[in-house]
Amino acid sequence: MRGLLRYRLAAYRTASGEPLRSRDQQLANAAAENRAAAVKAAREAKEAWQARAARIGRDSPAKVIALAEIRAMFRK
């Protein structure tokens, strides 16, 4: 009898011996992973947007030189 019970209950365990999760538990776990991935993607998108905005805000060396030359012309 004991062997039969072990055999039957083994169908409800993973290869590592852990109990199988119910469908609701699996769906909840998948939903939590999806939410975490969405939060991570949003954070990365925001960081990329901020980095892009910071790059756009800085003047290029050519622009700095041109502005310096224009200012020098008005000082004369």
N, C-alpha and C positions, 0 to 999 in steps of 0.2 A: 504494500500500500504506500509506503514511504517513497519508494522509487517512482511510482506512478505520479504521486503528487509533485515530486521534484520535476519530473518530465513535463507535466502539464503547466506548472508555474514557470518553467524556464521560457515558455513562449511569451511571457509578459516581462521579460528582462532583456536589457541590451547586451551587446557582446561583452561589455565590461562588468556586467552583473547588476547594473542599476535598474530600478523599476522603470518601465516605459511610462512616459508622460501621457496624460490624457489629451484628447484632441483640443480641449479648451486650454490646457496648459501650453500646448505647442503653439496655438494661435496667439495666446497672450505673449509668449516669448518672442514670436516672430514680430508681433506688433511693437513690442518694446525695442527690438533691434531696429525696426524701420524708423521709429521715432528718434532713436539715438543717431542713426545715419542721417536723418533729415536735419537734426540739430547741428551735427558736424558739418554737413554740406552748407548749411546757412552761415555758420561761423566762418568757414573757409571762404565763402563768397563775399562776406562782409570784409574780411581781412584783405582779400584781393582788391575789392573796390576801394578800400582805404589806401592801400599801397599805390593803386593806379591814380587816385586823387592826389596823393602826395607827390608822385612823379610829375603830374601835370602842373602842379603848383610851382614847381621849381623852374627857374629860368635856365635855358641852355647857355653854354659858354659863349656862343656866337651872339646871342641876344644881350648878354651882359656886356660884352665888348662894344657892341653897337650902341647900347644905351650910354656907356661911358664916353664914347666918341661924341655922341649928340650933346651930352651934358657939357663936355669940354668945349664944344663950339659955342654954346650959349654963355659960357663963362668969359670968353674973350671980349 
